[in-house]
Amino acid sequence: MTDTDATPKPIRLGLRANLAQFSLLVGVNALVGGMIGQERTVLPLLATEVFGLTAFTATLTFIAAFGIVKAATNFFAGTLSDRHGRKPVLIAGWIIGIPVPLLLMWAPTWGWVIFANVLLGINQGLTWSTTVIMKIDLAGPDKRGLAMGLNEAAGYGAVAATALATGWIANEWGLRPEPFFLGLAYAGLGLSLSVLFVKETRGHVDHEAASHTPANDATHHALTDRGIFTLTSFREKSLSAASQAGLVNNLNDGLAWGLFPIFFAASGLSIGRIGILAAIYPGIWGLGQLYTGALSDRIGRKPLIVAGMFTQAVAIAWIAAMNSFWPWALGAAALGAGTAMVYPTLLATIGDVAHPTWRARSVGIYRLWRDAGFAVGALLAGLLADLISIQAAIYAVAALTAISGAVVITRMYETHPAPNR
């Protein structure tokens, strides 16, 4: 081998330049999404039909546990990936996820289910955060919205497909163990691909940092972990607006995950039809991001985020007001469309503003706030459902979502102006 042959290939940013590795990470994130999808239809019904839980607050403890742990893990995932590399964090997340489907199959008490969701929260925090960070690393600034759209489309498309599949399996063979065989396959395949084929992307970060132009003068200085937390959470207008919108968005998802199946079942829908409704929302959400992520690169981030939050608010209120399958299906589709406008665009906003040298930590902090929404949503919805009614809980979440959209209007500035502006 000559010296020329031994020379490493120069690092280049962009989707086309990194297509093979980017595509692999899209596939890995689909498996990450499938790990959540195995629970979306089946677990709320397990709580009531197998474990006999009657209080909504107790039923939603699995989502609260998942959200609290995932939120905290997101923060550490960003910090650890900056310090030790992205790939080791990704692999660790898959190892922790392997016991989850086994515990769900054979849990003798509800406490075991909660423990499984603690592990699932760690798995999701490490794996999903890392695949997001790695795609931002590879894509560079020009196509960041498209990159996040592809990432989230893969993840939530898999959530939808798995929710639909597990609903059908449960309808044919029972609530467990058969629906959770899919999760076991996802965990094994995700670990294998991550170990054997995923490559480290920190070199791309160093390459981008050398020519990075900050979106805001306050964001280019070297910062401590505490400084990054304060900036992302409170001080920097667009980062903090994105963080609160992310929290409310996943508050909505916690409601859809935990209460909607019970709400639908109370009207006499079969498990199969509940599975369809549970799949429509993340299915539209996932597919829609293939368009909305790229659209935010063309028209800017803020219009999509505002429109998405208000669309979600209307859709949630619609679902509360309806009482049959087809109107609920329409509401679920509208909720998915609103979420598709918001989800990749918020991540792209963080990537726009945060400096490459601390971007992974800022993404982790944003995802901490966003996924804390699972816990807030589970506790708020459970308490309101127990004290008043499920419908009251759903209407309250719709109102909070509209308020969050108003905060974005007043606080967020545009972080990625359209080329023709």
C-alpha positions in Angstrom: 0.0 0.0 0.0 1.4 3.4 -0.9 1.3 6.5 1.2 -1.4 7.9 -1.1 -3.6 4.8 -0.6 -3.2 5.2 3.2 -4.4 8.8 3.2 -7.8 9.0 4.9 -10.7 10.4 2.9 -11.4 14.1 3.6 -14.4 14.7 5.8 -17.3 16.3 4.0 -20.6 17.5 5.3 -24.0 16.9 3.6 -26.5 14.1 3.0 -25.1 13.1 -0.4 -21.5 13.0 0.8 -22.5 10.7 3.8 -25.4 8.8 2.2 -24.5 5.3 3.2 -23.9 6.1 6.9 -26.8 8.5 7.1 -29.1 5.8 5.6 -27.9 3.2 8.0 -28.6 5.6 10.9 -32.1 6.1 9.5 -32.7 2.4 9.6 -31.3 2.1 13.2 -33.7 4.9 14.3 -36.6 3.0 12.8 -35.7 0.1 15.2 -35.5 2.6 18.1 -39.0 3.7 17.3 -40.2 0.2 17.1 -39.2 -0.3 20.7 -41.8 2.3 21.7 -44.3 1.1 19.2 -44.6 -2.4 20.8 -46.3 -0.6 23.8 -48.6 1.9 22.1 -51.6 -0.3 21.6 -51.1 -3.1 24.1 -49.8 -1.7 27.4 -52.7 0.6 28.4 -55.0 -2.4 27.8 -52.7 -4.7 29.8 -53.0 -2.3 32.7 -56.8 -2.5 32.9 -57.5 -6.0 31.6 -54.6 -8.1 32.9 -53.4 -6.2 36.0 -56.8 -4.8 37.0 -55.8 -1.2 37.5 -58.8 1.1 37.7 -57.4 4.6 38.6 -56.1 6.4 35.6 -53.2 7.9 37.6 -52.0 4.4 38.5 -52.5 3.2 34.9 -50.3 6.0 33.5 -47.4 5.4 35.9 -45.6 3.5 33.2 -45.5 6.6 31.0 -44.5 8.8 33.9 -41.6 6.5 34.7 -40.6 6.3 31.0 -40.7 10.1 30.6 -38.8 11.0 33.7 -36.0 8.5 33.0 -35.8 9.3 29.3 -35.7 13.0 30.0 -32.7 12.6 32.4 -31.0 10.2 30.0 -31.3 12.6 27.1 -29.2 15.2 29.1 -26.5 12.6 29.9 -26.5 11.2 26.3 -25.5 14.6 24.9 -22.8 15.1 27.5 -21.4 11.6 27.2 -21.4 11.7 23.4 -19.4 14.9 23.4 -16.9 13.4 25.8 -16.7 9.7 24.8 -18.1 9.6 21.2 -21.5 8.9 19.7 -21.1 5.2 18.9 -20.3 3.9 22.4 -23.4 5.7 23.8 -25.6 4.2 21.0 -24.3 0.7 21.7 -24.9 1.1 25.5 -28.5 2.1 24.8 -29.2 -1.0 22.8 -27.7 -3.3 25.4 -30.0 -1.7 28.1 -33.0 -2.2 25.8 -32.7 -5.9 25.3 -34.5 -7.0 28.6 -37.5 -4.7 27.9 -39.6 -7.0 25.7 -38.8 -9.9 27.9 -40.0 -8.1 31.0 -43.2 -7.0 29.3 -43.9 -10.6 28.2 -43.6 -12.1 31.6 -44.1 -9.4 34.2 -45.9 -10.9 37.2 -47.0 -7.5 38.7 -47.4 -3.9 37.4 -44.2 -2.9 39.2 -42.2 -5.1 36.7 -43.9 -3.2 33.9 -42.8 0.1 35.4 -39.2 -1.2 35.7 -39.3 -2.3 32.1 -40.3 1.3 31.2 -37.4 2.7 33.2 -35.1 0.6 31.1 -37.0 1.6 27.9 -36.5 5.3 28.9 -32.8 4.8 29.2 -32.7 2.9 25.9 -34.6 5.6 24.1 -32.7 8.4 25.7 -29.3 7.0 24.6 -30.2 5.6 21.2 -32.6 8.2 19.8 -30.6 11.1 21.1 -27.4 9.7 19.6 -28.9 9.0 16.2 -30.3 12.6 16.1 -26.9 14.0 17.1 -25.1 11.8 14.5 -27.4 12.9 11.7 -26.9 16.6 12.6 -23.2 15.9 12.5 -23.3 14.4 9.1 -25.8 16.7 7.4 -24.3 20.1 8.0 -26.3 23.3 8.2 -27.9 23.5 4.8 -30.1 20.4 5.0 -30.6 20.0 8.7 -34.4 20.2 8.5 -34.5 17.5 5.9 -32.1 15.3 8.0 -34.3 15.6 11.1 -37.4 15.0 9.0 -35.9 11.7 7.7 -34.7 10.7 11.2 -38.1 11.4 12.9 -40.1 9.9 10.0 -38.2 6.6 10.3 -38.7 6.5 14.1 -42.3 7.4 14.2 -43.2 5.5 11.1 -41.9 2.4 12.9 -43.9 3.4 16.0 -47.0 3.4 13.8 -46.3 0.2 12.0 -45.5 -1.6 15.2 -48.6 -0.2 17.0 -50.7 -1.5 14.1 -48.9 -4.9 14.0 -49.1 -5.5 17.8 -52.8 -4.5 17.8 -53.5 -7.1 15.2 -51.3 -9.7 16.9 -53.1 -9.0 20.3 -56.5 -9.3 18.6 -55.6 -12.7 17.2 -53.4 -14.3 20.0 -53.8 -12.2 23.1 -52.2 -9.3 24.8 -49.0 -11.2 25.6 -46.5 -12.6 25.1 -46.8 -12.6 21.2 -47.0 -8.8 20.6 -43.6 -8.3 22.2 -41.7 -10.7 20.1 -41.3 -7.8 17.6 -39.5 -5.7 20.3 -37.0 -8.5 21.0 -36.2 -8.7 17.3 -35.7 -4.9 17.1 -33.3 -4.9 20.0 -31.2 -7.7 18.7 -31.0 -6.2 15.2 -30.3 -2.6 16.5 -27.4 -3.8 18.6 -25.9 -5.8 15.8 -26.0 -3.0 13.3 -24.7 -0.4 15.8 -21.7 -2.6 16.7 -20.8 -3.8 13.3 -21.6 -0.9 10.9 -22.2 2.4 12.5 -19.2 4.8 12.4 -18.2 7.6 14.8 -19.1 11.1 13.6 -17.2 13.4 16.0 -14.7 14.2 13.2 -17.6 15.9 11.3 -18.2 18.1 14.3 -14.6 19.4 14.4 -14.8 20.0 10.6 -18.0 22.1 10.9 -16.8 24.0 14.0 -13.8 25.3 12.1 -16.1 27.4 9.8 -19.2 27.8 11.9 -21.0 31.2 11.9 -23.2 31.5 15.1 -26.9 32.4 14.7 -26.7 34.6 17.7 -23.7 36.4 19.3 -24.6 34.9 22.7 -24.1 31.3 21.5 -20.6 31.1 20.2 -18.5 31.4 23.3 -17.1 28.4 25.2 -19.7 27.4 27.8 -19.9 25.2 30.9 -22.5 22.5 31.2 -24.5 24.8 33.5 -24.2 27.6 31.1 -25.5 25.5 28.2 -28.4 24.3 30.4 -29.4 27.9 31.3 -29.0 29.2 27.7 -31.0 26.3 26.2 -33.7 26.3 28.9 -34.3 30.0 29.7 -31.9 32.7 28.3 -31.7 32.2 24.6 -35.1 33.1 23.1 -35.4 30.5 20.3 -33.8 27.7 22.3 -36.0 28.2 25.3 -39.2 28.6 23.1 -38.3 25.4 21.4 -37.8 23.6 24.7 -41.2 24.6 26.1 -42.9 23.7 22.8 -41.2 20.3 22.9 -42.4 19.6 26.4 -46.0 20.4 25.5 -45.7 18.4 22.3 -44.7 15.2 24.2 -47.3 16.0 26.9 -49.7 15.5 24.0 -48.1 12.3 23.1 -48.3 11.0 26.6 -52.0 11.7 26.5 -52.4 9.9 23.2 -50.3 6.9 24.4 -51.9 6.4 27.8 -55.5 7.7 27.7 -56.7 7.5 24.1 -56.7 3.6 24.0 -58.8 3.6 27.2 -61.0 6.4 26.0 -61.7 4.5 22.8 -62.2 1.1 24.5 -64.8 2.7 26.8 -66.9 3.3 23.7 -66.7 -0.4 22.8 -64.0 -0.4 20.0 -62.2 -3.7 19.5 -58.5 -4.0 20.1 -57.9 -4.2 16.4 -59.7 -0.9 15.7 -57.9 0.8 18.7 -54.7 -0.4 17.1 -55.6 1.3 13.9 -56.3 4.6 15.7 -53.1 4.2 17.7 -51.2 3.8 14.3 -52.8 6.7 12.4 -51.4 9.4 14.6 -47.7 8.4 14.6 -48.1 7.2 11.0 -49.1 10.6 9.7 -46.6 12.1 12.0 -43.8 9.9 10.7 -44.6 10.3 7.0 -45.4 14.0 7.2 -41.9 14.7 8.5 -40.5 13.6 5.1 -42.0 16.8 3.8 -42.1 19.2 6.7 -38.4 18.8 7.7 -37.3 19.8 4.1 -40.0 22.5 4.0 -38.5 24.2 7.1 -35.2 24.5 5.1 -37.1 26.5 2.5 -39.6 28.7 4.4 -38.0 28.8 7.9 -38.7 27.1 11.2 -41.1 29.4 13.0 -44.1 29.3 10.7 -44.2 25.5 10.8 -43.8 25.3 14.6 -46.6 27.8 15.2 -49.0 26.2 12.7 -48.2 22.8 14.1 -48.9 23.6 17.7 -52.3 25.2 16.9 -53.2 22.2 14.6 -52.5 19.8 17.5 -54.7 21.9 19.9 -57.7 21.8 17.5 -57.2 18.0 16.8 -57.0 17.1 20.5 -60.2 19.1 21.3 -61.9 17.4 18.3 -61.1 13.9 19.6 -62.5 14.8 23.0 -65.8 16.0 21.4 -66.3 13.0 19.1 -67.6 9.5 20.0 -67.1 7.1 17.0 -64.3 5.6 14.9 -64.2 7.7 11.8 -64.3 11.1 13.5 -61.6 9.9 15.8 -59.5 8.7 12.8 -59.8 12.2 11.3 -58.7 13.8 14.6 -55.8 11.4 14.9 -54.7 12.2 11.4 -54.9 16.0 12.1 -52.9 15.4 15.4 -50.2 13.6 13.4 -50.1 16.3 10.8 -49.6 19.0 13.5 -46.9 17.0 15.2 -45.1 16.5 11.9 -44.9 20.2 11.4 -43.3 20.7 14.9 -41.1 17.7 15.6 -38.2 17.8 13.2 -38.4 21.6 13.0 -37.8 22.1 16.7 -34.7 19.8 16.5 -33.5 21.8 13.5 -33.9 25.0 15.4 -31.7 23.7 18.2 -29.1 22.7 15.5 -29.3 26.2 13.9 -28.6 28.1 17.1 -26.2 25.8 19.1 -22.5 25.9 18.4 -21.1 22.6 17.0 -18.8 22.3 20.0 -21.7 22.1 22.5 -24.6 21.3 20.1 -24.9 17.7 21.4 -25.3 18.9 24.9 -27.9 21.5 23.8 -29.8 18.8 21.9 -29.7 16.6 25.1 -31.1 19.5 27.2 -33.9 20.2 24.7 -34.8 16.5 24.6 -34.7 16.5 28.5 -37.4 19.2 28.5 -39.3 17.6 25.6 -39.5 14.1 27.1 -40.3 15.5 30.5 -43.6 16.1 28.8 -44.4 12.4 28.9 -44.3 12.5 32.7 -46.1 15.8 33.0 -48.8 14.6 30.5 -49.3 11.3 32.3 -49.6 12.9 35.7 -51.8 15.8 34.6 -54.1 13.7 32.4 -54.3 10.9 35.0 -55.2 13.3 37.8 -57.8 15.2 35.7 -59.3 12.0 34.5 -59.6 10.6 38.0 -61.0 13.9 39.5 -63.3 15.0 36.6 -63.3 12.8 33.4 -61.2 11.6 30.5 -62.8 14.3 28.3 -61.8 17.0 30.7 -58.2 15.8 30.7 -58.2 15.9 26.9 -59.7 19.4 26.7 -57.1 20.7 29.2 -54.2 19.4 27.2 -55.7 21.0 24.0 -55.8 24.4 25.9 -52.1 24.0 27.0 -51.1 23.3 23.5 -52.7 26.4 22.2 -50.9 28.5 24.9 -47.6 26.9 23.9 -48.2 28.0 20.3 -48.8 31.6 21.6 -45.4 31.5 23.5 -43.6 30.5 20.2 -45.3 33.4 18.4 -44.1 36.0 21.0 -40.6 34.6 21.9 -39.0 32.7 19.1 -37.1 34.5 16.3 -36.5 32.8 12.9 -33.3 30.8 13.0 -33.2 29.6 9.4 -34.5 32.4 7.1 -35.8 31.3 3.7 -33.3 32.0 0.9 -35.6 34.6 -0.7 -36.0 36.7 2.4 
